[in-house]
Amino acid sequence: MEEMQGTAKDGGAWRMSRWRVTTWGVAALILLLPLATGAPWTGSDFAFAGILLLVPLGIYELVVRRTGDLTYRTGAGIALVATVLLLWVSGAVGIADSEADLLYFLALAVGVVGVFVARFRPQRMAYAMFATALALASAGAASLVAGMVPARNSASEILVITGFFVVLFIVSALLFWEAARGEPERWAV
């Protein structure tokens, strides 16, 4: 009881740790699901999926430890989920042609570089997420203009898929922007 009272003063850290344990547990179950279902995965498939799940979760752990701001955490979570989904879709089936999919990877690289340039400050993170959204929209437009539409996806499907990811990064950017308005002095380095 004393432990719960002590952590309640920390803004519910005890409750959040249960969520984090659950999240890591779900990630482990997702990683083991293909093994349990008999999916024909190789060791490299499991390694790719493990990296794709565990690296973003590790990054999110760092975010959680750095700030208690729920808006910032949500923005970071959406950006990480969007990144994982985009990598998964591009890696598994592809969005456009293989050359055009490289443009999507470059758009994510814009986001990664932007995050490091932003030094995790919320207003700058907002700019980085907006830049990522713009780069993704440009990748989708370039693939359509260049005619890099594979037989498995139509031009409208590429627009919808790209639009989905653009919206996720815009929502992330807006959440970072809101977090910056909350307590700007706390983020000064």
C-alpha positions as CSV (number, residue, x, y, z in Angstrom):
1,M,0.0,0.0,0.0
2,E,2.8,2.4,0.8
3,E,4.5,1.6,-2.5
4,M,1.2,2.5,-4.3
5,Q,0.9,5.8,-2.4
6,G,4.5,6.7,-3.1
7,T,4.1,6.1,-6.8
8,A,0.8,7.9,-7.0
9,K,2.8,11.0,-6.1
10,D,4.9,10.4,-9.1
11,G,1.9,10.8,-11.4
12,G,0.9,7.1,-11.6
13,A,4.3,5.6,-12.4
14,W,3.2,2.3,-10.9
15,R,0.2,2.2,-13.2
16,M,2.3,3.0,-16.2
17,S,4.8,0.3,-15.4
18,R,2.0,-2.3,-15.6
19,W,1.1,-0.9,-19.1
20,R,4.8,-1.1,-20.1
21,V,5.1,-4.7,-18.9
22,T,1.9,-5.5,-20.8
23,T,3.2,-3.8,-24.0
24,W,6.5,-5.7,-23.9
25,G,4.5,-9.0,-23.3
26,V,2.3,-8.3,-26.2
27,A,5.3,-7.6,-28.4
28,A,6.8,-10.9,-27.4
29,L,3.6,-12.7,-28.2
30,I,3.4,-11.1,-31.6
31,L,6.9,-12.2,-32.3
32,L,6.1,-15.7,-31.2
33,L,2.8,-15.9,-33.1
34,P,4.3,-17.1,-36.4
35,L,6.2,-19.8,-34.6
36,A,3.0,-21.0,-32.9
37,T,1.0,-20.9,-36.1
38,G,3.6,-22.8,-38.1
39,A,4.3,-19.9,-40.5
40,P,7.2,-20.5,-42.8
41,W,9.5,-17.9,-41.2
42,T,13.2,-18.1,-41.4
43,G,15.6,-16.9,-38.7
44,S,16.1,-13.7,-40.6
45,D,12.3,-13.1,-40.7
46,F,12.2,-13.4,-36.9
47,A,15.3,-11.2,-36.5
48,F,13.7,-8.5,-38.8
49,A,10.4,-8.7,-36.9
50,G,12.2,-8.6,-33.5
51,I,14.1,-5.5,-34.5
52,L,11.0,-3.9,-35.9
53,L,9.1,-4.5,-32.7
54,L,11.8,-4.1,-30.0
55,V,13.7,-1.1,-31.2
56,P,10.7,1.2,-31.3
57,L,9.5,-0.1,-27.9
58,G,13.0,0.6,-26.5
59,I,12.8,4.1,-27.9
60,Y,9.4,4.6,-26.4
61,E,10.7,3.4,-23.0
62,L,13.3,6.3,-23.2
63,V,10.5,8.7,-24.0
64,V,8.5,7.5,-21.1
65,R,11.4,7.9,-18.7
66,R,12.2,11.4,-20.1
67,T,8.8,12.9,-19.8
68,G,5.5,12.5,-18.0
69,D,3.7,14.6,-20.6
70,L,1.0,12.4,-22.0
71,T,0.6,14.6,-25.1
72,Y,4.3,14.2,-25.9
73,R,4.2,10.5,-25.2
74,T,1.2,10.0,-27.5
75,G,2.9,12.0,-30.3
76,A,6.0,9.8,-30.0
77,G,3.9,6.6,-29.8
78,I,1.9,7.5,-33.0
79,A,5.2,8.4,-34.8
80,L,6.7,5.1,-33.8
81,V,3.7,3.0,-34.7
82,A,3.4,4.8,-38.1
83,T,7.1,4.1,-38.7
84,V,6.8,0.4,-37.8
85,L,3.7,0.0,-39.9
86,L,5.3,1.7,-42.9
87,L,8.4,-0.4,-42.6
88,W,6.3,-3.6,-42.3
89,V,4.0,-2.8,-45.2
90,S,7.0,-1.7,-47.4
91,G,9.1,-4.7,-46.4
92,A,6.3,-7.3,-46.6
93,V,4.4,-6.4,-49.8
94,G,5.5,-2.9,-50.9
95,I,3.4,0.1,-51.5
96,A,4.5,1.0,-55.0
97,D,7.3,-0.3,-57.2
98,S,10.5,-1.4,-55.4
99,E,12.2,1.8,-56.6
100,A,9.4,3.9,-55.3
101,D,9.4,2.1,-52.0
102,L,12.9,3.4,-51.6
103,L,11.4,6.9,-51.6
104,Y,9.3,5.9,-48.7
105,F,12.4,4.7,-46.8
106,L,14.0,8.0,-47.6
107,A,11.0,9.8,-46.2
108,L,11.4,7.9,-43.0
109,A,15.1,8.9,-43.0
110,V,14.0,12.5,-43.1
111,G,12.1,11.8,-39.9
112,V,15.0,10.1,-38.2
113,V,17.4,12.8,-39.0
114,G,14.8,15.4,-38.0
115,V,14.4,13.8,-34.6
116,F,18.1,13.9,-33.9
117,V,18.3,17.5,-35.1
118,A,15.3,18.3,-32.9
119,R,17.1,16.8,-29.9
120,F,13.7,15.5,-28.8
121,R,12.3,19.0,-28.1
122,P,8.6,19.0,-28.7
123,Q,8.3,22.0,-31.1
124,R,11.2,20.8,-33.2
125,M,9.8,17.3,-33.1
126,A,6.6,18.8,-34.6
127,Y,8.7,20.2,-37.4
128,A,10.4,16.9,-37.9
129,M,7.0,15.0,-38.1
130,F,5.6,17.6,-40.5
131,A,8.7,17.2,-42.7
132,T,8.2,13.4,-42.6
133,A,4.6,13.8,-43.6
134,L,5.6,16.1,-46.5
135,A,8.4,13.7,-47.6
136,L,5.9,10.8,-47.5
137,A,3.4,12.8,-49.6
138,S,6.2,13.6,-52.0
139,A,7.2,9.9,-52.2
140,G,3.6,8.9,-53.1
141,A,3.2,11.7,-55.6
142,A,6.6,10.9,-57.2
143,S,5.7,7.2,-57.6
144,L,2.4,8.0,-59.2
145,V,3.9,10.7,-61.6
146,A,6.7,8.3,-62.6
147,G,4.2,5.6,-63.2
148,M,5.7,3.3,-60.6
149,V,2.4,1.5,-59.8
150,P,2.7,-2.2,-59.5
151,A,0.0,-4.6,-60.6
152,R,-0.9,-5.4,-57.0
153,N,-1.9,-1.8,-56.2
154,S,-3.9,0.7,-58.1
155,A,-3.0,4.5,-58.1
156,S,-6.0,5.1,-55.7
157,E,-4.7,2.4,-53.3
158,I,-1.3,4.1,-53.3
159,L,-2.9,7.4,-52.6
160,V,-5.0,5.9,-49.7
161,I,-2.0,4.1,-48.2
162,T,0.3,7.1,-48.5
163,G,-2.5,9.4,-47.1
164,F,-2.9,7.1,-44.1
165,F,0.7,7.4,-43.2
166,V,0.8,11.2,-43.9
167,V,-2.2,11.7,-41.6
168,L,-0.5,9.7,-38.8
169,F,2.6,11.8,-39.0
170,I,0.6,15.0,-39.1
171,V,-1.3,13.9,-36.0
172,S,2.0,13.2,-34.3
173,A,3.3,16.6,-35.3
174,L,0.2,18.3,-33.9
175,L,0.6,16.4,-30.6
176,F,4.2,17.5,-30.3
177,W,3.1,21.1,-31.1
178,E,0.6,20.9,-28.3
179,A,3.2,19.5,-25.9
180,A,5.5,22.4,-26.8
181,R,2.8,24.9,-25.8
182,G,2.4,23.2,-22.4
183,E,5.8,23.6,-20.8
184,P,8.4,25.1,-23.1
185,E,10.9,26.0,-20.3
186,R,11.2,22.3,-19.3
187,W,12.5,21.4,-22.7
188,A,15.2,24.1,-22.9
189,V,18.7,22.5,-22.9
